[in-house]
């Protein structure tokens, strides 16, 4: 996953210019969880939540912060921005934060391979943030996943979600994965792809938009729900929130409050403009980016990426588990039945 440098930062929610955008939209009051009894927590309860800082992952969280939705549910949420979901999960397991928002593959590997005592209780993303795209110069030669045989595919690193997803897609396409050469290039593979140093790359946004603009071909866009249904069999659970298992009973009221705030954010973001969505992020996260283009990118993927509710989809989670088994990242007999707590979202 492409992320910012690892930092620990308190992000203020008093930015008038940003919050005025949400107030002007007239959406916050209309989506606040109405008619529900407020959890028994102290008003302004401070909690720390780590997440990987990837922009498309963070939309529901930043909308909740900037729009005052956490506050509306009695929480003072301090974000801890980390370099990748693994670092966020390590912060949770190590006790540095109260909650971690990560991709499901990170949570599954921590639970199945390390035995981490974690429970995942809310979902904010239903598709992985990757697309498989060719270099401009190979666009005419590589037209399908099967054509990846004999080609060089750029990925973040071996054993990561993009690697596992590619192996899963190769199997689905009947391709021989042993004939594919993987080049580990970190998150900054855009230039290598545009210049043709690799044949194909697993890209996120805005790299996907830039590669398409340069003439690259998109073989499979996992950020599109219809393509996910075709290639993956349906949604493919991604971003969600986990807590330490031993603390569930003590934290249940604030977990319910956190879940409701994020549910309200999922509703709110569907009615915001591109400018409002890009303005939800702290300036430090969007420095150097074209904010108008960022807003347009979020709008383009909004309906597919973000679910209508925070309820865990167990069938979607099983697809992720299967991809990790095929990719050799967890054992075939690994059980994740105890990872999910489906009681909180409806609590």
KEKE-3310 file (N, C-alpha, C; in steps of 0.2 Angstrom, whole numbers, plus 5000, padded with zeros to 4 digits):
npx = (5004:5002:5009:5011:5026:5031:5022:5018:5004:4993:4978:4970:4953:4947:4948:4942:4939:4938:4928:4917:4914:4907:4897:4890:4886:4875:4873:4878:4869:4858:4862:4867:4866:4851:4838:4844:4850:4862:4879:4886:4897:4910:4908:4918:4928:4944:4952:4965:4968:4976:4980:4985:4987:4985:4977:4964:4960:4958:4947:4933:4937:4943:4933:4924:4931:4934:4921:4915:4909:4914:4915:4901:4897:4902:4916:4934:4944:4960:4971:4984:4996:5003:5016:5010:4999:5003:5012:5002:4995:5004:5006:4994:4994:5005:5001:5002:4992:4974:4965:4966:4965:4965:4969:4960:4968:4980:4976:4971:4983:4990:4982:4981:4994:5003:4996:4989:4980:4966:4951:4941:4929:4922:4919:4925:4929:4927:4934:4950:4963:4969:4975:4978:4989:4996:5012:5013:5019:5018:5004:4997:5001:4999:4984:4976:4974:4980:4990:5000:5010:5027:5030:5036:5031:5027:5027:5023:5030:5035:5024:5014:4998:4995:5003:4998:4985:4987:4993:4981:4972:4979:4978:4964:4963:4968:4982:5000:5008:5021:5028:5028:5037:5041:5044:5050:5047:5043:5032:5033:5031:5027:5034:5043:5034:5028:5039:5042:5050:5046:5034:5021:5011:5006:4995:4990:4979:4985:4991:4986:4977:4986:4994:4984:4982:4994:4993:4993:4986:4972:4971:4964:4953:4953:4946:4934:4918:4910:4920:4926:4917:4916:4930:4934:4923:4915:4913:4927:4933:4941:4947:4946:4941:4950:4952:4960:4957:4956:4951:4938:4926:4927:4929:4917:4906:4912:4917:4905:4901:4911:4909:4896:4899:4908:4899:4890:4899:4901:4888:4888:4899:4894:4887:4894:4904:4918:4927:4924:4927:4941:4945:4943:4955:4970:4981:4994:4994:4990:4999:5007:4999:4987:4972:4960:4960:4962:4950:4941:4945:4942:4928:4926:4928:4920:4907:4910:4920:4917:4907:4889:4886:4894:4894:4901:4905:4904:4906:4913:4925:4929:4934:4945:4953:4955:4962:4974:4978:4980:4991:5000:5002:4996:4992:4984:4974:4971:4961:4949:4939:4937:4941:4932:4921:4904:4895:4895:4893:4879:4876)
npy = (4994:5011:5024:5037:5045:5037:5043:5051:5059:5072:5077:5091:5095:5107:5115:5128:5132:5119:5112:5121:5118:5106:5109:5118:5110:5104:5091:5084:5084:5077:5064:5059:5046:5043:5042:5032:5025:5034:5028:5023:5033:5044:5061:5067:5057:5052:5043:5033:5030:5021:5022:5018:5030:5030:5038:5035:5025:5032:5041:5039:5040:5053:5061:5059:5064:5078:5082:5083:5071:5061:5068:5071:5059:5058:5056:5059:5058:5053:5053:5042:5042:5030:5021:5012:4997:4987:4992:5000:4989:4983:4993:4993:4979:4980:4989:5003:5010:5012:5007:5000:5004:4995:4986:4970:4959:4962:4961:4947:4940:4944:4938:4925:4920:4925:4925:4935:4943:4950:4958:4961:4973:4983:4989:4999:4999:4990:4985:4981:4993:4993:4992:4983:4987:4990:4995:5009:5006:4992:4990:4986:4973:4966:4960:4954:4945:4932:4934:4939:4929:4926:4939:4954:4959:4973:4975:4980:4973:4956:4945:4954:4962:4966:4957:4945:4946:4947:4934:4927:4931:4927:4913:4912:4915:4905:4905:4901:4904:4903:4907:4920:4935:4943:4960:4968:4984:4993:5006:5016:5014:5020:5028:5019:5011:5019:5022:5010:5001:4990:4978:4977:4984:4984:4996:5011:5024:5041:5035:5026:5034:5042:5033:5028:5039:5041:5031:5018:5001:4996:4981:4975:4982:4983:4992:4994:4989:4981:4975:4968:4959:4951:4947:4943:4937:4945:4958:4962:4962:4975:4989:4991:4991:4986:4980:4976:4960:4956:4968:4971:4970:4980:4991:4992:5001:5013:5007:5005:5018:5023:5015:5020:5033:5031:5024:5035:5043:5036:5037:5051:5054:5051:5061:5072:5084:5083:5093:5095:5083:5081:5091:5087:5081:5083:5096:5092:5079:5080:5089:5095:5088:5088:5095:5096:5086:5075:5075:5072:5059:5052:5054:5046:5033:5031:5025:5012:5008:5011:5004:5003:5002:4998:4985:4969:4959:4943:4933:4941:4943:4930:4928:4936:4929:4917:4921:4924:4912:4905:4914:4909:4915:4913:4898:4884:4878:4888:4896:4909:4912:4917:4930:4940:4951:4952:4958:4972:4982:4981:4985)
npz = (5000:4996:5005:5017:5025:5040:5054:5070:5074:5080:5074:5072:5074:5071:5060:5052:5038:5032:5039:5037:5024:5025:5033:5025:5016:5021:5026:5037:5049:5044:5043:5055:5067:5070:5083:5090:5105:5115:5118:5133:5137:5142:5138:5124:5125:5124:5111:5102:5086:5073:5056:5039:5031:5017:5004:4998:5007:5018:5017:5023:5036:5037:5033:5044:5054:5050:5048:5061:5066:5074:5086:5088:5092:5104:5105:5105:5094:5090:5077:5072:5060:5050:5041:5031:5033:5040:5050:5057:5062:5070:5079:5086:5091:5099:5109:5108:5102:5103:5093:5077:5060:5046:5030:5027:5024:5031:5044:5044:5042:5054:5064:5060:5057:5067:5078:5084:5097:5092:5086:5073:5069:5062:5045:5032:5019:5004:4993:4986:4984:4971:4954:4939:4927:4911:4904:4894:4882:4881:4879:4868:4867:4878:4884:4892:4908:4907:4898:4905:4908:4906:4907:4915:4931:4941:4958:4975:4986:4989:4996:4999:4999:4986:4979:4982:4978:4964:4961:4964:4954:4943:4944:4943:4930:4924:4921:4922:4936:4939:4928:4928:4931:4945:4950:4963:4969:4978:4983:4974:4959:4947:4938:4933:4926:4917:4909:4903:4910:4916:4912:4916:4930:4947:4952:4961:4965:4963:4953:4944:4936:4929:4922:4913:4906:4900:4891:4895:4897:4906:4914:4924:4935:4952:4960:4955:4957:4948:4940:4950:4954:4942:4941:4954:4960:4968:4981:4990:5004:5012:5020:5037:5055:5069:5086:5102:5108:5121:5127:5123:5131:5140:5132:5124:5124:5118:5106:5099:5098:5090:5078:5074:5071:5060:5052:5049:5042:5031:5025:5023:5015:5002:4998:4996:4987:4975:4978:4992:4997:4995:5002:5015:5020:5030:5027:5026:5021:5008:5002:4988:4979:4966:4970:4965:4955:4964:4971:4960:4957:4969:4968:4957:4961:4972:4974:4972:4980:4994:5006:5010:5023:5039:5042:5044:5030:5028:5018:5009:5016:5016:5003:5003:5012:5005:4994:5000:5005:4992:4988:4997:5009:5020:5030:5022:5031:5039:5051:5052:5059:5072:5071:5067:5074:5074:5081:5085:5076:5074:5087)
capx = (5000:5006:5008:5015:5031:5028:5022:5012:5002:4987:4976:4965:4946:4944:4949:4935:4938:4936:4922:4912:4912:4902:4891:4887:4882:4869:4873:4879:4863:4854:4865:4868:4862:4845:4834:4848:4852:4869:4883:4887:4904:4911:4908:4925:4932:4949:4955:4970:4967:4981:4979:4991:4988:4983:4972:4958:4958:4956:4941:4928:4940:4944:4926:4921:4935:4933:4914:4913:4905:4917:4913:4894:4896:4905:4923:4939:4948:4967:4974:4991:4997:5009:5019:5007:4994:5007:5014:4996:4993:5009:5005:4988:4996:5010:4998:5003:4985:4968:4962:4970:4961:4970:4966:4959:4974:4985:4973:4971:4990:4992:4978:4982:5001:5006:4992:4988:4973:4963:4945:4939:4922:4918:4922:4924:4931:4925:4938:4957:4965:4974:4973:4983:4989:5002:5015:5010:5022:5015:4997:4994:5003:4996:4977:4972:4978:4983:4996:5006:5015:5033:5031:5038:5025:5030:5023:5026:5034:5033:5020:5009:4991:4995:5006:4993:4979:4990:4993:4974:4970:4982:4975:4957:4963:4971:4989:5005:5011:5028:5031:5028:5043:5039:5049:5048:5049:5040:5026:5034:5033:5024:5039:5046:5029:5027:5045:5043:5055:5042:5028:5014:5012:5000:4996:4985:4978:4983:4995:4981:4974:4992:4996:4979:4983:5000:4992:4993:4979:4970:4969:4959:4953:4949:4943:4928:4914:4908:4925:4928:4912:4918:4936:4935:4917:4911:4917:4934:4934:4947:4948:4941:4944:4951:4953:4963:4952:4955:4948:4931:4920:4928:4928:4911:4902:4916:4917:4898:4901:4916:4906:4891:4902:4910:4893:4887:4903:4900:4883:4889:4903:4891:4883:4899:4907:4925:4931:4923:4931:4948:4947:4943:4961:4974:4985:5000:4993:4989:5004:5010:4994:4981:4966:4954:4961:4961:4942:4938:4947:4938:4921:4925:4928:4916:4901:4912:4925:4914:4900:4883:4886:4900:4893:4906:4902:4909:4907:4918:4931:4932:4937:4952:4956:4956:4968:4980:4980:4983:4997:5005:5003:4993:4991:4977:4970:4970:4954:4949:4932:4937:4944:4927:4915:4899:4890:4896:4890:4872:4875)
capy = (5000:5017:5028:5043:5043:5036:5049:5050:5066:5074:5081:5095:5095:5114:5119:5131:5131:5113:5111:5125:5114:5100:5112:5121:5104:5102:5084:5081:5083:5072:5057:5057:5040:5046:5037:5027:5027:5035:5023:5026:5035:5051:5065:5069:5051:5052:5037:5033:5026:5021:5020:5019:5036:5030:5043:5032:5021:5037:5045:5039:5043:5060:5064:5059:5069:5085:5084:5083:5065:5058:5072:5070:5053:5058:5054:5063:5053:5055:5048:5040:5040:5025:5019:5005:4994:4982:4996:5001:4984:4982:4998:4990:4973:4982:4993:5010:5014:5009:5004:5000:5003:4992:4981:4964:4955:4963:4958:4940:4938:4945:4934:4918:4918:4928:4923:4941:4943:4956:4957:4966:4974:4987:4989:5005:4998:4984:4983:4983:4999:4991:4990:4980:4991:4989:5001:5012:5002:4985:4990:4982:4966:4962:4962:4950:4942:4926:4937:4940:4924:4928:4946:4957:4963:4977:4975:4984:4968:4950:4943:4959:4961:4966:4951:4939:4947:4945:4927:4924:4932:4922:4906:4912:4916:4899:4906:4898:4910:4902:4910:4928:4938:4949:4965:4972:4990:4998:5010:5021:5011:5024:5030:5013:5008:5024:5022:5003:4997:4984:4977:4978:4986:4985:5003:5014:5031:5044:5032:5023:5039:5045:5028:5028:5046:5040:5026:5011:4998:4993:4974:4973:4987:4980:4997:4994:4984:4977:4971:4964:4954:4947:4943:4940:4934:4949:4962:4959:4966:4979:4993:4990:4993:4981:4981:4970:4956:4956:4974:4972:4971:4987:4996:4991:5008:5017:5004:5006:5025:5024:5012:5024:5039:5029:5023:5041:5046:5032:5040:5058:5055:5050:5067:5077:5086:5082:5098:5094:5076:5082:5096:5083:5078:5088:5099:5088:5073:5082:5093:5094:5085:5092:5093:5095:5079:5070:5075:5068:5052:5050:5053:5041:5027:5032:5021:5005:5007:5012:5001:5007:5001:4996:4978:4965:4954:4937:4930:4945:4941:4923:4929:4938:4923:4912:4924:4924:4905:4904:4917:4906:4920:4909:4891:4882:4876:4893:4898:4916:4912:4921:4937:4945:4952:4955:4961:4979:4986:4982:4986)
capz = (5000:4996:5012:5019:5030:5047:5059:5075:5074:5082:5069:5075:5070:5071:5054:5050:5031:5030:5042:5034:5018:5027:5036:5020:5012:5025:5026:5044:5053:5041:5043:5061:5069:5074:5086:5094:5112:5115:5122:5140:5137:5144:5132:5123:5127:5119:5109:5097:5080:5068:5050:5035:5028:5010:5003:4997:5013:5023:5016:5028:5043:5037:5033:5051:5058:5048:5049:5068:5067:5080:5092:5088:5095:5111:5105:5103:5090:5088:5072:5071:5053:5050:5035:5029:5037:5045:5055:5061:5066:5075:5085:5090:5095:5104:5114:5107:5100:5105:5087:5070:5053:5041:5026:5030:5023:5036:5050:5044:5043:5061:5067:5058:5057:5073:5084:5088:5100:5089:5084:5068:5071:5057:5039:5029:5012:5001:4988:4987:4981:4966:4947:4935:4921:4907:4902:4887:4876:4880:4880:4862:4867:4884:4884:4897:4914:4905:4894:4910:4907:4902:4908:4922:4934:4946:4964:4981:4989:4989:5002:5001:4996:4979:4976:4983:4973:4957:4961:4964:4948:4938:4945:4941:4923:4921:4920:4926:4940:4939:4922:4929:4935:4949:4952:4969:4968:4983:4981:4968:4952:4942:4932:4929:4922:4911:4905:4901:4913:4918:4907:4920:4937:4952:4954:4965:4963:4956:4947:4939:4931:4926:4918:4908:4902:4896:4885:4897:4897:4912:4913:4929:4941:4958:4963:4952:4959:4943:4938:4956:4953:4937:4942:4961:4963:4972:4985:4992:5010:5013:5025:5043:5061:5074:5093:5105:5110:5129:5129:5120:5135:5143:5126:5120:5122:5113:5100:5096:5096:5084:5073:5072:5068:5053:5048:5047:5037:5024:5022:5022:5009:4996:4995:4995:4980:4975:4982:4999:4999:4995:5008:5021:5022:5032:5021:5026:5018:5001:4999:4981:4975:4962:4974:4960:4952:4969:4972:4954:4958:4974:4965:4952:4964:4978:4974:4972:4986:5001:5007:5012:5030:5042:5044:5041:5025:5029:5011:5006:5020:5014:4997:5004:5015:4999:4990:5004:5004:4986:4988:5001:5014:5026:5028:5019:5036:5044:5053:5054:5062:5078:5070:5066:5079:5070:5086:5087:5070:5075:5094)
cpx = (5004:5004:5012:5021:5028:5028:5017:5010:4995:4984:4970:4958:4943:4946:4943:4934:4935:4929:4916:4910:4906:4896:4887:4883:4876:4868:4874:4873:4859:4856:4866:4864:4857:4841:4838:4851:4860:4873:4885:4895:4904:4911:4916:4930:4938:4952:4960:4968:4972:4978:4985:4992:4986:4977:4965:4955:4955:4950:4936:4930:4941:4938:4923:4925:4933:4925:4911:4909:4908:4914:4905:4892:4900:4913:4928:4944:4955:4970:4981:4992:5003:5010:5016:5003:4997:5009:5008:4994:4998:5008:4999:4991:5001:5007:4999:4997:4980:4964:4967:4965:4966:4966:4965:4965:4979:4982:4973:4978:4992:4989:4980:4990:5005:5002:4990:4980:4969:4956:4943:4931:4918:4922:4920:4926:4929:4928:4945:4958:4970:4971:4979:4983:4996:5005:5012:5013:5020:5008:4994:4996:5000:4989:4973:4977:4983:4990:5001:5011:5021:5034:5033:5033:5028:5025:5027:5031:5031:5029:5015:5003:4991:4998:5001:4987:4981:4990:4986:4971:4973:4979:4968:4957:4966:4978:4994:5009:5019:5032:5030:5033:5040:5045:5047:5051:5046:5034:5026:5036:5030:5029:5042:5041:5028:5033:5046:5048:5052:5036:5022:5016:5005:5000:4989:4983:4982:4987:4991:4979:4980:4994:4991:4980:4989:4999:4992:4986:4978:4967:4963:4959:4949:4946:4936:4924:4912:4914:4927:4923:4914:4925:4937:4929:4913:4915:4922:4936:4941:4948:4943:4945:4945:4953:4957:4957:4950:4951:4941:4926:4921:4927:4922:4907:4906:4917:4910:4898:4905:4912:4900:4894:4904:4904:4890:4892:4902:4893:4884:4894:4900:4887:4888:4902:4914:4929:4930:4927:4938:4950:4946:4950:4965:4979:4992:5000:4992:4994:5007:5005:4989:4975:4960:4954:4959:4953:4939:4939:4943:4930:4920:4925:4923:4911:4904:4916:4922:4908:4895:4883:4893:4900:4898:4902:4907:4910:4913:4925:4934:4936:4944:4956:4959:4962:4974:4983:4983:4990:5002:5007:5000:4992:4984:4972:4969:4963:4954:4942:4932:4939:4938:4922:4910:4893:4890:4892:4882:4870:4872)
cpy = (5006:5022:5033:5040:5042:5041:5047:5058:5067:5078:5085:5095:5102:5118:5122:5131:5125:5111:5115:5121:5109:5104:5115:5116:5102:5095:5081:5079:5078:5065:5055:5051:5043:5040:5032:5029:5028:5030:5027:5027:5042:5055:5067:5063:5051:5045:5038:5028:5026:5019:5022:5025:5036:5034:5040:5028:5026:5041:5045:5042:5050:5064:5064:5064:5076:5087:5084:5077:5061:5062:5071:5064:5052:5056:5059:5059:5056:5050:5048:5038:5036:5024:5012:5002:4990:4986:4998:4995:4982:4987:4996:4984:4975:4987:5001:5014:5009:5005:5005:4999:5001:4988:4974:4959:4955:4960:4950:4937:4938:4940:4927:4916:4920:4926:4929:4941:4950:4953:4963:4967:4979:4988:4996:5005:4991:4981:4985:4989:4998:4991:4987:4983:4990:4995:5003:5008:4995:4984:4986:4975:4962:4965:4958:4947:4936:4929:4939:4935:4926:4935:4948:4961:4967:4977:4979:4979:4961:4949:4949:4958:4961:4960:4945:4940:4945:4937:4924:4925:4928:4915:4906:4912:4909:4900:4903:4904:4909:4905:4918:4930:4944:4953:4969:4979:4995:5001:5014:5018:5014:5025:5024:5010:5013:5023:5015:4999:4990:4984:4979:4980:4986:4992:5005:5020:5036:5040:5029:5028:5042:5040:5028:5034:5045:5035:5019:5008:4995:4986:4972:4979:4985:4985:4998:4988:4979:4972:4966:4958:4949:4943:4940:4937:4938:4954:4958:4963:4969:4982:4991:4991:4987:4984:4975:4966:4956:4963:4976:4974:4979:4993:4996:4997:5012:5014:5005:5014:5026:5021:5016:5030:5037:5027:5030:5044:5042:5035:5047:5059:5054:5056:5073:5078:5083:5087:5097:5088:5077:5087:5093:5081:5084:5090:5095:5082:5074:5087:5091:5090:5090:5090:5092:5088:5074:5070:5071:5061:5049:5049:5047:5034:5026:5026:5013:5004:5007:5009:5005:5007:4998:4989:4974:4960:4948:4933:4934:4944:4934:4923:4931:4933:4918:4915:4924:4916:4903:4908:4914:4911:4917:4902:4889:4880:4882:4895:4905:4917:4917:4928:4942:4945:4956:4958:4968:4983:4986:4983:4993)
cpz = (5000:5002:5013:5024:5036:5051:5064:5076:5076:5077:5071:5070:5070:5065:5051:5043:5029:5033:5039:5027:5019:5030:5030:5016:5015:5026:5033:5048:5051:5042:5050:5063:5073:5077:5090:5101:5112:5120:5128:5140:5139:5138:5131:5125:5121:5117:5103:5092:5075:5062:5045:5031:5020:5009:5003:5003:5018:5023:5021:5035:5043:5037:5040:5055:5056:5049:5056:5069:5073:5086:5093:5092:5102:5111:5102:5100:5088:5083:5072:5064:5053:5042:5034:5035:5042:5051:5060:5065:5072:5081:5089:5094:5101:5110:5113:5105:5103:5099:5081:5064:5048:5036:5029:5029:5029:5043:5050:5045:5051:5065:5066:5059:5064:5079:5088:5090:5098:5087:5079:5069:5066:5051:5035:5021:5010:4995:4989:4982:4975:4959:4944:4929:4918:4906:4895:4881:4875:4880:4874:4863:4873:4885:4889:4903:4912:4901:4899:4910:4903:4903:4915:4925:4940:4952:4970:4984:4988:4996:5004:4998:4989:4975:4977:4979:4966:4956:4960:4957:4942:4938:4942:4933:4920:4919:4924:4929:4940:4933:4922:4933:4939:4951:4958:4969:4973:4980:4975:4962:4946:4936:4929:4924:4916:4906:4902:4904:4915:4913:4910:4927:4941:4954:4958:4962:4966:4951:4942:4933:4927:4920:4912:4903:4898:4890:4888:4897:4904:4911:4918:4934:4946:4961:4960:4954:4954:4941:4944:4956:4948:4938:4949:4964:4967:4976:4988:4998:5011:5019:5031:5049:5066:5081:5096:5109:5117:5131:5126:5125:5138:5138:5122:5118:5117:5106:5096:5094:5090:5078:5070:5069:5061:5049:5045:5042:5031:5021:5019:5015:5002:4993:4995:4988:4981:4979:4989:5001:4999:5001:5015:5024:5025:5027:5021:5022:5010:4998:4993:4977:4971:4966:4970:4957:4958:4971:4966:4955:4963:4972:4961:4955:4970:4979:4975:4978:4993:5002:5010:5020:5033:5044:5040:5036:5025:5023:5008:5009:5018:5007:4998:5007:5010:4995:4994:5005:4998:4985:4992:5007:5021:5025:5026:5025:5041:5045:5055:5057:5068:5077:5070:5072:5076:5075:5087:5082:5071:5083:5095)
residu = (UNK:UNK:UNK:UNK:UNK:UNK:UNK:UNK:UNK:UNK:UNK:UNK:UNK:UNK:UNK:UNK:UNK:UNK:UNK:UNK:UNK:UNK:UNK:UNK:UNK:UNK:UNK:UNK:UNK:UNK:UNK:UNK:UNK:UNK:UNK:UNK:UNK:UNK:UNK:UNK:UNK:UNK:UNK:UNK:UNK:UNK:UNK:UNK:UNK:UNK:UNK:UNK:UNK:UNK:UNK:UNK:UNK:UNK:UNK:UNK:UNK:UNK:UNK:UNK:UNK:UNK:UNK:UNK:UNK:UNK:UNK:UNK:UNK:UNK:UNK:UNK:UNK:UNK:UNK:UNK:UNK:UNK:UNK:UNK:UNK:UNK:UNK:UNK:UNK:UNK:UNK:UNK:UNK:UNK:UNK:UNK:UNK:UNK:UNK:UNK:UNK:UNK:UNK:UNK:UNK:UNK:UNK:UNK:UNK:UNK:UNK:UNK:UNK:UNK:UNK:UNK:UNK:UNK:UNK:UNK:UNK:UNK:UNK:UNK:UNK:UNK:UNK:UNK:UNK:UNK:UNK:UNK:UNK:UNK:UNK:UNK:UNK:UNK:UNK:UNK:UNK:UNK:UNK:UNK:UNK:UNK:UNK:UNK:UNK:UNK:UNK:UNK:UNK:UNK:UNK:UNK:UNK:UNK:UNK:UNK:UNK:UNK:UNK:UNK:UNK:UNK:UNK:UNK:UNK:UNK:UNK:UNK:UNK:UNK:UNK:UNK:UNK:UNK:UNK:UNK:UNK:UNK:UNK:UNK:UNK:UNK:UNK:UNK:UNK:UNK:UNK:UNK:UNK:UNK:UNK:UNK:UNK:UNK:UNK:UNK:UNK:UNK:UNK:UNK:UNK:UNK:UNK:UNK:UNK:UNK:UNK:UNK:UNK:UNK:UNK:UNK:UNK:UNK:UNK:UNK:UNK:UNK:UNK:UNK:UNK:UNK:UNK:UNK:UNK:UNK:UNK:UNK:UNK:UNK:UNK:UNK:UNK:UNK:UNK:UNK:UNK:UNK:UNK:UNK:UNK:UNK:UNK:UNK:UNK:UNK:UNK:UNK:UNK:UNK:UNK:UNK:UNK:UNK:UNK:UNK:UNK:UNK:UNK:UNK:UNK:UNK:UNK:UNK:UNK:UNK:UNK:UNK:UNK:UNK:UNK:UNK:UNK:UNK:UNK:UNK:UNK:UNK:UNK:UNK:UNK:UNK:UNK:UNK:UNK:UNK:UNK:UNK:UNK:UNK:UNK:UNK:UNK:UNK:UNK:UNK:UNK:UNK:UNK:UNK:UNK:UNK:UNK:UNK:UNK:UNK:UNK:UNK:UNK:UNK:UNK:UNK:UNK:UNK:UNK:UNK:UNK:UNK:UNK:UNK:UNK:UNK:UNK:UNK:UNK:UNK:UNK:UNK:UNK:UNK:UNK:UNK:UNK:UNK:UNK:UNK:UNK:UNK:UNK:UNK:UNK:UNK:UNK)
# end
